Amino acid sequence: MKVKQHVIIVGPLPPPISGQSLAVQMLVDGFTERDLPYCIINLSSGTGEKINTKSRALQYVRILLDFMRKTAFGKKTVYITIAQSLQGFWRDFFMIWFARLFGHRILLHLHGGNYDGFYAKQPAWIRVVIRATLRKAHGLYVLGEKLRGMFDFEPALTSKISVITNGIPIKAEDRCGRKRLPNSSEEPIRLLYLSNLIESKGYLHVLEAVRQLVHNSQLNVKCSFYGRFLANRDDIIVRDAEHGRQLFESYVLQNGLKDYVEYGGSVEGEAKIKALEQAHFFVLPTNYDNEGQPLAIIEAMAYGNVVITTDYRAISDMVTDKQNGAFVPFADPDSIARIISEIAADRERYEDMSDAAKIRFLNQFTREAHLERMFSLLLEEKHDTTQNSRYGRMNNV
């Protein structure tokens, strides 16, 4: 009897929490709910803290041995969330070639937007290996239409690329409708920054925009920042995570923003929902090198927030300028302050944009829409499989 192939899911599960780990968890939950056969190769380090090179290497050995054990027999679909770093590529290289050796169907998914940048930095011989490895895949998924071009360095991949936009497991239709700005000037307009505090994600520019709104425009605003302070390779000012925190705190004190800015660390669950519900504007003016399609923007739209962001990577697949949000140039706090002031001055315009944000989420970025697209591609049967029921469900293997 012909049955659907078992799917091996290779990707990180929380913790730590990231857009990619949440997407993998959502996929695993979808398989469980549908009672479909799968197993998971968890790539997560299990912590949000950095671990030393030796520990990570040992972790990779265990991961690869687990992968070999689960792919050595039978024909399966192997779904891999690929990396855009050299260390991660060598892990992917081993898995892809091993899976191809055993005749499995290989599907690759990039939860990011910088693979072409990673590729361009490699020496010629590694670029040859990258191209040869990616050609082994039967399908390659990216987060948005604008991200197809990341793989233009290998023309053979063009026909294999499909777009799967992100989705989030929020039933926002039950939470709130069209948002309205405060009726009283005594009540603040709430701004929300909900992402890791990385220099290139623009949190320092948001701080400067708040200063201008408070001191220049005399607008009553309250800006909440949630996320971890992190350093990144594209930092210019920030030396490390602690330095980033110090810059943030000193700026707030030196510019008299203590009553207008709050930092709440990492936030999840009901506390996160409350922050999204209370906010009016979501601000993420990002130019982060690994950005793809930020889940935080989808979350913000789900709760009717007007999004202020940059036209970067796949963000324009979510935000339409002047409809459900507004684009600002990167590193331009003047523009952030100006557009928030303009929209806040026109209550009807704000409400229309809030409504449009919610509609965009419901039409394109729900959990159901995302999983429907995922399963339609994952469960396509490209070649015959005759595995019988003796394999059972493999998620506990």
Residue pairs with C-beta under 8 A, 6 or more apart in sequence:
1 388
2 381
2 384
2 385
2 386
3 385
3 387
3 388
3 389
4 36
4 37
4 379
4 381
4 385
5 75
5 76
5 77
5 105
5 379
5 381
5 385
5 387
6 37
6 38
6 39
6 74
6 76
6 77
6 387
6 391
6 394
7 31
7 36
7 37
7 38
7 39
7 76
7 77
7 78
7 79
7 378
7 379
8 38
8 39
8 40
8 41
8 67
8 70
8 71
8 76
8 77
8 78
8 79
8 104
8 394
9 24
9 27
9 28
9 31
9 38
9 39
9 40
9 41
9 79
10 40
10 41
10 43
10 67
10 78
10 79
10 80
10 81
10 95
11 20
11 21
11 23
11 24
11 27
11 40
11 41
11 42
11 43
11 79
11 80
11 81
11 109
12 18
12 20
12 21
12 24
12 42
12 43
12 44
12 81
13 21
13 24
13 25
13 28
13 40
13 42
13 44
14 21
14 22
14 25
14 44
15 21
15 44
15 46
15 47
15 48
16 44
16 45
16 47
16 48
17 48
17 266
17 268
19 111
19 166
19 292
19 294
19 295
19 296
20 81
20 111
20 112
21 44
22 168
22 295
23 81
23 111
23 166
23 295
24 81
26 167
26 168
26 169
26 367
26 370
26 371
27 371
27 374
28 38
28 40
28 395
29 169
30 371
30 374
30 375
31 38
31 395
32 395
34 375
35 393
36 379
37 391
37 392
37 393
37 394
38 393
38 394
38 395
39 70
39 394
39 395
39 397
40 395
41 63
41 66
41 67
41 70
42 63
43 63
43 81
43 91
45 51
45 56
45 59
48 228
51 59
56 87
60 91
63 91
64 91
64 94
64 95
67 94
67 95
67 98
68 98
70 394
70 397
71 78
71 98
71 99
71 102
71 104
72 102
74 385
74 387
74 391
75 102
75 103
75 104
75 105
75 383
75 385
75 387
76 104
76 105
77 104
77 105
77 107
77 378
77 379
78 95
78 99
78 104
78 105
78 106
78 107
79 107
79 109
79 378
80 92
80 95
80 96
80 106
80 107
80 108
80 109
81 109
81 110
81 111
82 88
82 89
82 92
82 108
82 109
82 110
82 115
83 89
83 91
83 92
84 110
84 112
84 114
84 115
84 117
84 118
84 290
85 118
86 118
86 122
86 126
89 118
89 130
89 133
92 108
92 133
93 129
93 133
96 106
96 108
96 133
96 134
96 136
96 137
97 133
97 136
99 106
100 106
100 136
105 138
105 382
105 383
106 136
106 137
106 138
106 139
107 137
107 138
107 139
107 140
107 141
107 377
107 378
108 134
108 137
108 139
108 140
108 141
109 140
109 141
109 164
110 140
110 141
110 142
110 143
110 147
110 150
110 292
111 143
111 292
112 143
112 290
112 291
112 292
113 143
113 147
113 150
113 290
113 291
113 292
113 293
113 313
113 314
114 150
114 289
114 290
114 291
115 150
115 151
116 149
116 150
116 151
116 152
116 153
117 289
119 127
119 130
119 153
120 153
122 130
127 153
131 153
131 154
134 140
134 151
134 154
134 157
135 154
135 156
135 157
137 157
137 160
138 160
138 382
139 160
139 162
139 377
140 151
140 157
140 160
140 161
140 162
141 161
141 162
141 163
141 164
141 377
142 148
142 150
142 151
142 161
142 162
142 163
142 164
142 292
142 314
143 163
143 164
143 165
143 166
143 292
143 293
143 314
143 317
144 163
144 165
144 292
144 293
144 313
144 314
144 316
144 317
145 163
145 314
145 317
146 313
146 314
146 316
146 317
147 163
147 292
147 293
147 313
147 314
148 158
148 161
148 163
151 157
151 158
151 161
152 158
162 377
164 370
164 373
164 374
164 377
165 293
165 314
165 317
165 318
165 364
165 365
165 369
165 370
165 373
166 293
166 295
166 298
166 365
166 370
167 298
167 365
167 366
167 367
167 368
167 369
167 370
167 371
168 295
168 298
168 299
168 302
168 365
168 366
168 367
168 370
169 367
170 299
170 302
170 303
170 366
170 367
172 302
172 303
172 304
172 358
172 361
172 362
173 362
175 273
175 277
175 302
175 303
176 277
176 303
176 304
177 304
177 358
178 304
178 351
178 354
178 355
178 358
179 280
179 303
179 304
179 305
179 306
179 350
179 351
179 354
180 347
180 350
180 351
180 354
181 189
181 280
181 344
181 347
181 350
181 351
182 188
182 189
185 220
186 220
187 220
188 220
188 221
188 222
188 260
189 219
189 220
189 221
189 222
189 280
189 281
189 340
189 344
190 221
190 222
190 223
190 224
190 278
190 279
190 280
190 281
191 206
191 210
191 221
191 222
191 223
191 224
191 279
191 280
191 281
191 282
191 283
191 340
192 223
192 224
192 226
192 275
192 276
192 279
192 281
192 282
192 283
192 300
192 305
193 203
193 206
193 223
193 224
193 225
193 226
193 227
193 282
193 283
193 284
194 226
194 227
194 267
194 272
194 275
194 276
194 282
194 284
194 296
194 299
194 300
195 201
195 203
195 226
195 227
195 284
195 286
195 294
195 296
196 227
196 228
196 229
196 230
197 203
197 225
197 227
197 228
197 229
197 230
197 244
197 245
197 248
198 230
198 231
198 232
198 235
198 244
198 288
199 231
199 232
199 234
199 235
199 236
199 237
199 238
199 244
200 232
200 234
200 235
200 286
200 287
200 288
200 289
201 284
201 285
201 286
201 287
201 288
201 291
202 284
202 285
202 286
202 287
202 310
202 330
202 331
203 225
203 248
204 237
204 247
204 248
204 251
205 285
205 330
205 331
205 332
205 333
205 336
206 223
206 225
206 283
206 285
206 333
206 336
207 223
207 248
207 251
207 252
207 257
207 261
207 333
208 251
208 333
209 283
209 333
209 334
209 336
209 337
209 340
210 221
210 223
210 257
210 260
210 261
210 337
211 255
211 257
212 333
212 334
212 337
213 219
213 221
213 337
213 340
213 341
214 221
214 256
214 257
214 260
215 255
215 256
216 337
217 337
217 341
219 340
219 341
219 344
221 260
221 340
222 260
222 261
222 262
223 260
223 261
223 262
223 283
224 262
224 263
224 264
224 275
224 279
225 248
225 261
225 262
225 263
225 264
226 263
226 264
226 265
226 266
226 267
226 272
226 275
227 265
227 266
228 241
228 265
228 266
229 241
229 242
229 244
229 245
229 248
230 241
230 244
231 238
231 239
231 240
231 241
231 243
231 244
232 288
232 289
233 289
234 287
234 288
234 289
237 247
238 244
238 247
248 263
249 263
251 257
252 258
252 261
264 271
264 275
267 275
272 299
273 303
276 299
276 300
276 302
276 303
276 305
277 303
279 300
279 303
279 305
280 305
280 306
280 344
280 350
280 354
281 305
281 306
281 307
281 308
281 340
281 343
282 296
282 297
282 300
282 305
282 306
282 307
282 308
282 309
283 307
283 308
283 309
283 336
283 340
284 294
284 296
284 297
284 307
284 308
284 309
284 310
285 308
285 309
285 310
285 328
285 330
285 331
285 332
285 336
286 294
286 309
286 310
286 312
286 315
286 330
287 310
287 312
287 330
287 331
291 312
291 313
291 315
292 313
292 314
293 313
293 314
293 315
293 317
293 318
294 315
297 307
297 309
297 315
297 318
297 319
298 318
298 361
298 365
300 307
300 357
301 307
301 318
301 324
301 357
301 358
301 360
301 361
301 365
302 358
302 361
302 365
303 358
304 354
304 355
304 357
304 358
305 354
305 357
306 324
306 325
306 326
306 343
306 350
306 353
306 354
306 357
307 318
307 319
307 324
307 325
307 326
307 357
308 325
308 326
308 328
308 336
308 339
308 340
309 315
309 319
309 325
309 326
309 327
309 328
310 327
310 328
310 329
310 330
311 321
311 327
312 330
316 327
318 360
318 364
318 365
319 325
319 327
320 356
320 360
321 327
322 353
323 353
323 356
324 353
324 356
324 357
324 359
324 360
325 353
325 357
326 339
326 343
328 335
328 336
328 339
329 335
343 349
343 350
343 353
344 350
